[in-house]
Each structure stands twice: as C-alpha cells, then as structure tokens.
Amino acid sequence: MSQHPEAAQVLVDFVPTGEFFVGIDSDGCAMDAMDIKHQECFTPAYIKAWDLQPVSTLARQTALFVNLGSITRGLNRWLALKQLLDLLRDRTEVAERGVTIPEYPELTAFIEAEGYPLSDKGIAAYAADHPCETIDRAIRWGDEVNARIADMVHGCGPFPGVRESMQAMQDAGVDQMTVSATPLHALEYEWNAHGIAQYMKVIAGQEMGSKAEHVQYAAKGKYDADRIMLIGDAPGDRDAAAKAECLYYPILPGNEKYSWARFRDEALGKFLDGTFAGEYQDSLIAEFNSYLPDVVPWETISGTKTVPMPRVK
C-alpha cells in the first residue's frame, strides 16, 4: 500500500456498494460558492496579508484570473498563492508603480517539500519543522481566508440541476463522493446545510490529498476503470482525472445549469452503458478547454504570456 495522509484512511478503507463511482468537485462545480469566496474572501486577504495595497486593483484582477478565469481555475490555495505572487512580480504595471514583489523562497520550499500536504495542517506541520516568517505569514493569510469565508459565505447552495443529477445517480446505484481541495470542515458544513451530503458515500477534502489521490484511494482497483468518473469545473480537475486514469465530465464555467442538465439527460446514460469514453468525452473536453485562457491579458516584464500550470504534488 502506498503512503497516504492519515486523514485519507477512510478513502482507502471505502468499500463499494455499486459498480460505478463518480467523484464530484464542490466549489464552482456542484456548489455556487466559488465566485463569492474568491471575490470577497481570498482576494481581500491576499491584499491585506501580502502588502499588495499599492497595487490592489492589479492584485484583484490577477487573483481572479488565477482562481476563476484561466487554466489555473480551482487551483489549490497554496499553489494559487504562489501563482498570484509570481504573475504580479512579472506584471509590467506593478513595476511601473515602483512595487517589487519578493520571491518568498520559503513558500516555494513548502510547496515542493515531500511529506507535507498542501493543506492547513500540512503547512502547520511544515512550520513546526521549518520555522520562518514567510510561512507564518502564509498561515495567517490562510486563517484570514477561513475566517472571511465563515463570516461571508452563507446560503450559497448547489447549482440548478445538481440535486436532480445526484438523485439520478443514486437511483442508478452509483457510488458518489465529494472530491475537493476545500478544507473538510467547510465541505461538511456546506453539503449538509444544503441537503446534498446525503447522496455522498464519503466527503473528501484537502486534508486527504490531491483530487487524483482521492479517486485513487477510494476507487482505483475497486471498480472497472471505465466505471470511474470525476466531475469538475477546472483544468486541474481534468488533469486529476487523467492522472487517476478515469473518465472526466466537465462543468462549463458560466454554463453550470446547462452542464448539469446535459449530464443528467445524456452523459449519465452514456457512462452507465459504456459509451462515454472516446469521441463523446473528447468532444466535451474540447468544448471545456475553449472556456479558459492559457495566456495572460496584460504586458509582462519577461515577455512571456503563457500561464504556467503548477505541478500538484
């Protein structure tokens, strides 16, 4: 058995009750809570914690590009933090305002360190072993984000069609699991508050590993490969499905109602009868890929506009 986070033991121990498995992402996919979290919680916390007040407008634009409007949509919060700082550092308008964004090598060291999950608990463990101000600042930023979310995000339920799709999967005997980079406590609160936790066999958050690992721990080798699917709204979800060698159904950003209706009325049947893979899935992914840009829309110091896709360890 490969090494896994202690919190992921519930996934490793999961025993199927049916022949099909679907992992479902939360924010921006099942739950209409992604925009408010980034616009009202993450972004103000970036500006406050990382001294971005002199370039607050540019920081806000860049943060929303990273987290909502580009190929890094849905990125783990610690990877997204580094991505934001890297893009701002290379942004011409930031330099024109006389602002220099530090390199923060300690943040990079945490992100690349083996044995420390990219989670609140992971960075706390890293801080205990490698104490420094940058990591303490990152923890304060993460705590600020969590506090803002707890204070701000209320009543943000599932997108239209989500509940009906989950019911249809349950009726078909599909084992469903939440697969998310959101902290577990937030997932459990939100999914229970809106009555959709009842459809899930397990709720998996960032403490249990990456999304690909969630699927691997819970489903790999327990179901036929063509009977495992991940539903997501971000390129990272698409890539996680590829890494886990499972099927992928994309929820189109801004077209969530349509995407869930299509899943319930069309894609679910193809999944169950074995015709989802191949041409049909390829067409869905091609459509999805056209929604999110892979180049920045502003001038850069380096001259490079291609958006780097961080490696998820």
TIMIKE-933535 format. One record per residue: residue in one letter; x, y, z of N, C-alpha, C in turn. Coordinates in steps of 0.05 Angstrom, whole numbers, padded with zeros to 5 digits, always signed. Layout:
# residues N
AXYZXYZXYZ;...
***
This chain:
# residues 313
M+00017-00024+00000+00000+00000+00000+00018+00025+00000;S+00012+00043-00018+00028+00068-00020+00022+00085+00004;Q+00041+00102+00011+00038+00120+00034+00016+00140+00028;H+00000+00146+00048-00022+00166+00044-00026+00181+00070;P-00038+00205+00068-00044+00221+00092-00062+00205+00111;E-00058+00209+00136-00074+00194+00156-00103+00199+00152;A-00110+00224+00145-00139+00231+00141-00151+00215+00117;A-00134+00205+00099-00144+00191+00075-00151+00162+00081;Q-00147+00153+00105-00152+00124+00111-00181+00117+00105;V-00199+00135+00110-00227+00130+00104-00232+00124+00075;L-00216+00136+00057-00218+00131+00029-00206+00104+00022;V-00183+00098+00033-00170+00072+00028-00189+00050+00038;D-00202+00054+00060-00220+00033+00071-00247+00032+00058;F-00253+00051+00041-00280+00051+00029-00286+00026+00013;V-00309+00015+00018-00318-00010+00004-00341-00003-00015;P-00339-00008-00041-00361-00001-00059-00387-00015-00052;T-00409-00001-00058-00435-00014-00055-00448-00018-00083;G-00436-00007-00104-00446-00010-00131-00423-00015-00150;E-00429-00014-00176-00409-00020-00196-00397+00005-00209;F-00409+00029-00203-00400+00054-00215-00392+00074-00193;F-00372+00091-00199-00363+00111-00180-00361+00138-00193;V-00371+00159-00180-00368+00186-00190-00359+00204-00168;G-00336+00217-00172-00326+00237-00154-00335+00265-00164;I-00344+00282-00146-00356+00307-00153-00341+00330-00138;D-00330+00349-00153-00318+00372-00141-00339+00390-00129;S-00331+00407-00111-00350+00424-00096-00353+00452-00108;D-00336+00470-00099-00338+00499-00107-00336+00503-00137;G-00356+00516-00148-00356+00522-00177-00365+00499-00194;C-00370+00476-00182-00378+00453-00197-00406+00444-00187;A-00407+00434-00162-00433+00428-00150-00445+00452-00135;M-00428+00467-00121-00437+00489-00105-00431+00516-00117;D-00451+00533-00117-00447+00560-00128-00435+00579-00106;A-00411+00572-00098-00398+00587-00077-00370+00596-00084;M-00361+00590-00109-00334+00595-00116-00329+00625-00121;D-00347+00638-00135-00343+00666-00141-00342+00684-00116;I-00361+00679-00098-00362+00696-00074-00338+00691-00057;K-00328+00667-00055-00304+00661-00039-00280+00676-00049;H-00277+00676-00076-00253+00689-00087-00256+00719-00088;Q-00279+00729-00095-00283+00758-00097-00283+00772-00070;E-00295+00759-00050-00300+00772-00024-00282+00762-00002;C-00269+00739-00005-00254+00727+00017-00224+00724+00010;F-00218+00708-00010-00190+00704-00017-00176+00730-00025;T-00189+00744-00043-00175+00767-00055-00169+00789-00034;P-00189+00798-00018-00182+00818+00003-00160+00808+00022;A-00160+00782+00027-00140+00771+00045-00112+00771+00033;Y-00111+00766+00006-00085+00768-00008-00074+00797-00004;I-00091+00816-00009-00082+00844-00009-00072+00852+00019;K-00087+00844+00039-00080+00851+00067-00055+00837+00076;A-00053+00811+00072-00031+00795+00084-00005+00798+00069;W-00006+00804+00043+00019+00804+00027+00027+00833+00018;D+00016+00853+00032+00023+00881+00028+00020+00889-00001;L-00003+00882-00013-00009+00889-00041-00027+00914-00044;Q-00030+00929-00022-00047+00953-00023-00039+00972-00045;P-00013+00977-00050-00006+00996-00071-00014+00988-00099;V-00019+00962-00103-00027+00951-00129-00053+00935-00126;S-00071+00944-00109-00094+00928-00102-00112+00922-00126;T-00115+00941-00144-00132+00936-00167-00119+00915-00185;L-00093+00916-00189-00079+00897-00205-00079+00870-00191;A-00076+00870-00165-00076+00845-00149-00103+00832-00151;R-00124+00847-00149-00151+00836-00151-00156+00823-00179;Q-00149+00838-00199-00152+00828-00227-00136+00802-00231;T-00111+00802-00221-00094+00779-00224-00104+00755-00208;A-00113+00760-00184-00123+00739-00167-00148+00725-00179;L-00166+00741-00190-00190+00729-00202-00183+00715-00228;F-00163+00724-00242-00153+00710-00266-00142+00683-00258;V-00126+00682-00237-00114+00657-00228-00135+00637-00219;N-00153+00647-00202-00171+00629-00188-00198+00623-00202;L-00206+00640-00221-00232+00637-00234-00230+00636-00264;G-00213+00653-00276-00215+00659-00305-00193+00649-00323;S-00178+00628-00314-00157+00618-00331-00154+00588-00327;I-00133+00577-00340-00129+00548-00337-00122+00539-00309;T-00115+00558-00291-00109+00551-00263-00134+00553-00246;R-00157+00557-00257-00182+00558-00242-00184+00534-00224;G-00191+00539-00199-00195+00517-00180-00170+00506-00168;L-00147+00520-00172-00122+00511-00162-00121+00511-00131;N-00107+00491-00119-00103+00490-00091-00094+00518-00080;R-00104+00526-00057-00099+00554-00047-00070+00561-00044;W-00053+00541-00037-00025+00548-00033-00010+00551-00059;L-00018+00534-00079-00007+00537-00106-00016+00563-00118;A-00042+00570-00114-00053+00594-00125-00040+00619-00113;L-00033+00618-00087-00019+00640-00074+00008+00645-00088;K+00023+00624-00092+00049+00627-00106+00045+00637-00135;Q+00024+00626-00148+00019+00634-00176+00012+00664-00177;L-00004+00674-00159-00011+00702-00158+00014+00719-00155;L+00030+00712-00135+00054+00728-00130+00074+00728-00153;D+00076+00705-00166+00094+00702-00189+00084+00719-00213;L+00058+00719-00218+00047+00734-00240+00049+00764-00235;L+00043+00772-00210+00046+00801-00203+00075+00810-00206;R+00094+00793-00198+00122+00801-00199+00131+00806-00228;D+00118+00792-00247+00125+00795-00275+00107+00814-00290;R+00089+00827-00276+00070+00845-00289+00081+00873-00292;T+00082+00883-00316+00094+00909-00322+00082+00931-00306;E+00055+00932-00303+00042+00954-00289+00049+00954-00259;V+00056+00931-00248+00064+00931-00220+00091+00944-00217;A+00110+00938-00235+00136+00950-00235+00135+00980-00240;E+00116+00988-00257+00113+01017-00264+00104+01033-00239;R+00092+01020-00220+00084+01033-00196+00105+01032-00174;G+00129+01022-00181+00151+01021-00162+00148+01000-00141;V+00131+00980-00146+00127+00959-00127+00142+00934-00135;T+00157+00922-00116+00171+00898-00121+00159+00875-00104;I+00152+00854-00117+00141+00831-00103+00164+00812-00095;P+00169+00807-00070+00191+00789-00062+00187+00761-00073;E+00209+00746-00073+00209+00718-00084+00195+00698-00065;Y+00198+00702-00039+00187+00684-00019+00196+00655-00025;P+00222+00649-00024+00231+00622-00030+00221+00601-00010;E+00215+00610+00015+00205+00592+00035+00178+00580+00027;L+00161+00597+00014+00135+00587+00005+00139+00566-00017;T+00158+00571-00035+00164+00551-00055+00174+00525-00043;A+00191+00528-00022+00202+00504-00009+00180+00487+00003;F+00160+00500+00016+00138+00485+00027+00122+00471+00006;I+00117+00485-00016+00101+00473-00038+00114+00449-00050;E+00141+00450-00051+00156+00428-00064+00164+00406-00044;A+00162+00411-00018+00171+00391+00002+00154+00366+00002;E+00167+00343+00002+00152+00318+00004+00143+00314+00033;G+00121+00301+00036+00111+00293+00063+00095+00314+00076;Y+00089+00337+00063+00073+00358+00075+00050+00364+00056;P+00026+00355+00061+00003+00360+00044-00002+00390+00041;L-00012+00398+00017-00018+00427+00013-00045+00433+00025;S-00045+00434+00052-00069+00439+00068-00061+00456+00092;D-00082+00464+00107-00077+00479+00132-00059+00463+00151;K-00066+00437+00154-00050+00420+00172-00022+00416+00161;G-00020+00413+00135+00006+00408+00122+00025+00431+00127;I+00015+00456+00123+00033+00479+00126+00039+00484+00156;A+00021+00477+00173+00026+00479+00202+00048+00460+00210;A+00048+00435+00199+00069+00416+00205+00095+00425+00193;Y+00095+00437+00170+00119+00447+00157+00131+00470+00174;A+00113+00487+00184+00122+00510+00201+00136+00500+00226;A+00125+00479+00238+00137+00468+00262+00166+00457+00257;D+00170+00446+00233+00196+00435+00226+00215+00456+00213;H+00203+00476+00201+00219+00497+00187+00209+00525+00194;P+00212+00533+00218+00200+00559+00226+00213+00583+00211;C+00195+00600+00201+00204+00625+00188+00180+00643+00185;E+00186+00669+00181+00165+00689+00180+00147+00686+00155;T+00159+00678+00132+00142+00676+00108+00121+00654+00112;I+00128+00632+00124+00109+00610+00128+00088+00618+00149;D+00097+00633+00170+00078+00643+00190+00059+00662+00176;R+00069+00679+00158+00051+00698+00144+00031+00682+00127;A+00040+00661+00113+00022+00645+00097+00000+00633+00114;I+00008+00624+00138-00012+00612+00156-00032+00633+00165;R-00022+00657+00171-00041+00679+00179-00059+00685+00156;W-00049+00686+00132-00066+00691+00108-00087+00669+00106;G-00079+00644+00108-00098+00622+00106-00120+00623+00128;D-00112+00631+00152-00131+00634+00174-00150+00657+00168;E-00140+00678+00157-00156+00701+00149-00177+00693+00128;V-00168+00678+00108-00187+00668+00087-00209+00651+00100;N-00201+00633+00118-00221+00616+00130-00241+00632+00147;A-00231+00652+00161-00249+00669+00177-00268+00685+00160;R-00257+00696+00138-00274+00711+00120-00296+00694+00107;I-00289+00669+00100-00308+00651+00088-00330+00645+00109;A-00322+00639+00133-00341+00633+00154-00360+00656+00159;D-00350+00681+00157-00366+00705+00162-00383+00712+00138;M-00373+00708+00114-00386+00718+00090-00404+00698+00075;V-00395+00674+00073-00408+00655+00054-00430+00639+00069;H-00455+00648+00064-00478+00636+00075-00500+00633+00054;G-00513+00611+00054-00536+00607+00037-00529+00601+00008;C-00504+00596+00002-00495+00591-00026-00498+00561-00031;G-00520+00554-00045-00526+00526-00049-00516+00515-00075;P-00526+00491-00081-00518+00478-00106-00530+00492-00131;F-00516+00489-00153-00526+00499-00179-00552+00485-00186;P-00569+00498-00202-00593+00484-00212-00585+00458-00227;G-00599+00437-00220-00595+00411-00233-00576+00392-00218;V-00562+00403-00198-00543+00386-00184-00558+00364-00167;R-00577+00373-00152-00592+00354-00135-00605+00333-00151;E-00617+00341-00174-00631+00321-00191-00611+00301-00203;S-00587+00311-00210-00567+00293-00221-00557+00273-00200;M-00554+00283-00175-00545+00265-00154-00566+00244-00148;Q-00591+00253-00149-00613+00234-00144-00614+00213-00166;A-00610+00221-00191-00609+00203-00214-00586+00183-00211;M-00563+00192-00202-00541+00173-00198-00547+00154-00175;Q-00559+00164-00154-00566+00147-00131-00586+00125-00141;D-00605+00134-00156-00626+00115-00166-00613+00093-00184;A-00591+00100-00197-00577+00082-00215-00556+00065-00200;G-00554+00069-00174-00535+00053-00158-00506+00062-00160;V-00502+00088-00168-00475+00099-00170-00465+00107-00142;D-00441+00099-00135-00428+00109-00110-00417+00136-00116;Q-00425+00156-00099-00416+00184-00103-00399+00193-00080;M-00379+00210-00087-00361+00220-00066-00354+00249-00073;T-00353+00266-00053-00343+00293-00057-00313+00292-00059;V-00302+00305-00080-00273+00306-00086-00266+00335-00088;S-00252+00346-00068-00248+00375-00067-00221+00383-00054;A-00211+00406-00062-00188+00418-00049-00195+00437-00027;T-00221+00438-00020-00231+00455+00002-00226+00440+00028;P-00221+00455+00050-00218+00441+00076-00243+00425+00083;L-00239+00402+00096-00261+00384+00101-00283+00396+00118;H-00276+00412+00138-00296+00423+00156-00316+00441+00140;A-00306+00456+00121-00323+00473+00104-00341+00456+00086;L-00330+00435+00075-00346+00418+00057-00369+00405+00073;E-00362+00394+00096-00383+00380+00112-00405+00400+00120;Y-00398+00424+00127-00418+00444+00135-00436+00451+00111;E-00423+00458+00088-00439+00467+00065-00456+00445+00053;W-00445+00421+00050-00460+00400+00037-00483+00390+00055;N-00479+00389+00081-00500+00382+00099-00521+00404+00100;A-00513+00429+00101-00532+00451+00103-00551+00452+00080;H-00542+00443+00056-00560+00444+00033-00571+00416+00025;G-00568+00397+00042-00581+00371+00038-00570+00353+00016;I-00545+00358+00008-00534+00340-00013-00513+00321-00002;A-00504+00325+00023-00486+00305+00034-00498+00278+00036;Q-00524+00276+00037-00538+00251+00039-00533+00232+00015;Y-00525+00244-00008-00520+00228-00032-00492+00217-00033;M-00474+00227-00015-00446+00220-00016-00439+00197+00002;K-00423+00179-00008-00412+00157+00009-00390+00168+00028;V-00374+00187+00017-00353+00199+00032-00350+00228+00023;I-00342+00246+00041-00334+00273+00033-00304+00276+00037;A-00290+00281+00014-00261+00283+00015-00252+00312+00011;G-00236+00322+00029-00225+00349+00027-00195+00349+00024;Q-00183+00373+00026-00154+00377+00020-00137+00361+00039;E-00146+00355+00063-00130+00340+00083-00124+00312+00074;M-00140+00302+00055-00138+00274+00047-00121+00270+00022;G-00108+00292+00013-00091+00290-00011-00102+00306-00034;S-00090+00302-00058-00100+00315-00082-00125+00301-00092;K-00138+00314-00112-00162+00302-00123-00156+00276-00136;A-00134+00274-00151-00126+00249-00163-00122+00227-00142;E-00110+00235-00120-00106+00215-00098-00132+00207-00086;H-00151+00225-00083-00178+00218-00073-00189+00195-00089;V-00189+00199-00115-00200+00178-00133-00184+00152-00132;Q-00158+00155-00131-00141+00131-00130-00146+00116-00104;Y-00147+00129-00082-00150+00116-00056-00178+00103-00054;A-00199+00117-00063-00226+00108-00059-00236+00088-00080;A-00226+00091-00105-00238+00076-00127-00220+00058-00143;K-00194+00066-00145-00176+00051-00162-00174+00022-00154;G-00178+00003-00173-00177-00025-00167-00202-00036-00153;K-00221-00019-00147-00246-00028-00134-00269-00028-00154;Y-00266-00014-00176-00285-00013-00198-00271-00017-00224;D-00285-00025-00245-00274-00026-00271-00265+00002-00279;A-00243+00005-00293-00232+00031-00300-00251+00049-00315;D-00268+00037-00332-00287+00053-00348-00313+00059-00332;R-00313+00053-00306-00336+00058-00290-00329+00077-00267;I-00307+00092-00271-00298+00112-00251-00298+00139-00266;M-00311+00159-00254-00313+00185-00266-00308+00207-00246;L-00296+00229-00255-00293+00254-00239-00308+00276-00253;I-00325+00290-00239-00339+00314-00249-00326+00339-00237;G-00318+00357-00255-00305+00382-00245-00308+00405-00263;D-00299+00428-00255-00303+00453-00270-00277+00467-00276;A-00254+00454-00271-00228+00467-00275-00209+00448-00289;P-00189+00460-00303-00169+00444-00316-00155+00425-00297;G-00151+00434-00272-00139+00416-00252-00155+00391-00247;D-00182+00394-00249-00199+00370-00246-00195+00352-00270;R-00194+00364-00294-00189+00348-00318-00163+00333-00316;D-00142+00347-00307-00116+00334-00305-00116+00313-00282;A-00131+00318-00261-00133+00298-00240-00145+00272-00250;A-00166+00275-00267-00179+00252-00278-00159+00236-00296;A-00143+00251-00311-00123+00238-00328-00103+00224-00311;K-00094+00236-00290-00074+00224-00272-00085+00199-00259;A-00110+00200-00251-00123+00177-00238-00133+00157-00259;E-00130+00163-00285-00138+00146-00307-00167+00139-00305;C-00183+00160-00301-00212+00156-00300-00226+00175-00320;L-00252+00172-00324-00267+00189-00342-00270+00217-00330;Y-00276+00237-00347-00280+00264-00338-00304+00277-00351;Y-00322+00287-00334-00344+00303-00345-00341+00332-00336;P-00338+00351-00354-00334+00379-00347-00359+00395-00343;I-00359+00411-00321-00380+00431-00317-00369+00457-00328;L-00383+00469-00347-00372+00492-00361-00376+00517-00344;P-00354+00532-00338-00356+00556-00321-00375+00577-00334;G-00395+00585-00319-00415+00604-00330-00438+00590-00343;N-00436+00564-00348-00457+00549-00361-00464+00524-00344;E-00464+00528-00318-00468+00506-00300-00495+00492-00302;K-00516+00508-00304-00543+00496-00306-00545+00478-00331;Y-00536+00487-00353-00536+00471-00378-00519+00446-00374;S-00496+00449-00362-00477+00426-00359-00490+00404-00342;W-00503+00412-00320-00515+00391-00303-00539+00379-00316;A-00555+00394-00331-00578+00383-00345-00568+00363-00366;R-00546+00370-00380-00535+00352-00400-00525+00326-00387;F-00513+00329-00364-00503+00305-00350-00526+00287-00343;R-00547+00298-00332-00570+00281-00323-00584+00268-00347;D-00588+00284-00368-00604+00275-00390-00589+00259-00411;E-00562+00262-00412-00547+00250-00434-00522+00235-00424;A-00505+00249-00410-00478+00238-00404-00480+00214-00384;L-00498+00216-00365-00501+00195-00345-00508+00168-00358;G-00527+00169-00377-00534+00145-00392-00511+00133-00407;K-00495+00151-00420-00472+00141-00434-00451+00129-00415;F-00448+00141-00392-00430+00130-00372-00439+00102-00364;L-00465+00099-00359-00475+00073-00349-00475+00051-00371;D-00478+00059-00396-00479+00039-00417-00452+00035-00431;G-00431+00049-00421-00404+00045-00431-00397+00059-00457;T-00412+00080-00464-00406+00094-00489-00396+00123-00484;F-00389+00129-00459-00380+00156-00452-00352+00161-00462;A-00334+00142-00458-00306+00145-00466-00303+00148-00496;G-00281+00160-00505-00276+00162-00533-00286+00188-00545;E-00299+00187-00567-00307+00210-00582-00325+00229-00566;Y-00344+00218-00551-00362+00235-00535-00347+00251-00514;Q-00331+00237-00498-00315+00251-00477-00296+00271-00490;D-00283+00263-00512-00264+00281-00525-00278+00307-00533;S-00302+00305-00543-00317+00329-00552-00323+00347-00528;L-00331+00335-00506-00337+00351-00482-00312+00366-00472;I-00289+00352-00471-00265+00364-00461-00255+00386-00480;A-00258+00382-00506-00250+00403-00525-00267+00428-00521;E-00293+00425-00517-00310+00447-00511-00301+00461-00485;F-00296+00446-00465-00287+00456-00439-00261+00472-00441;N-00242+00461-00456-00216+00474-00459-00218+00501-00472;S-00239+00506-00488-00242+00532-00501-00252+00554-00483;Y-00260+00546-00459-00272+00565-00440-00251+00581-00424;L-00227+00570-00420-00209+00583-00401-00182+00588-00415;P-00173+00613-00415-00148+00620-00430-00123+00610-00416;D-00102+00606-00432-00076+00598-00422-00055+00619-00426;V-00063+00644-00432-00045+00666-00434-00056+00690-00418;V-00038+00706-00406-00047+00729-00390-00055+00752-00409;P-00074+00769-00402-00083+00790-00420-00068+00817-00415;W-00046+00816-00399-00031+00840-00393-00002+00838-00402;E+00012+00861-00402+00040+00861-00410+00058+00850-00387;T+00078+00835-00395+00096+00823-00376+00125+00833-00379;I+00140+00833-00357+00168+00841-00358+00184+00821-00374;S+00178+00796-00370+00194+00775-00383+00187+00772-00413;G+00164+00782-00421+00155+00779-00448+00139+00753-00452;T+00139+00736-00432+00124+00711-00433+00096+00715-00423;K+00076+00707-00439+00048+00710-00430+00035+00683-00424;T+00048+00661-00430+00037+00635-00426+00034+00630-00396;V+00010+00621-00388+00005+00616-00359+00017+00589-00352;P+00035+00589-00332+00047+00563-00323+00026+00547-00307;M+00026+00521-00311+00008+00503-00296+00024+00490-00274;P+00020+00499-00249+00036+00487-00227+00032+00457-00224;R+00053+00444-00216+00052+00415-00211+00039+00410-00184;V+00019+00393-00184+00006+00385-00159+00021+00360-00149;K+00033+00363-00125+00049+00340-00115+00032+00319-00104;
***
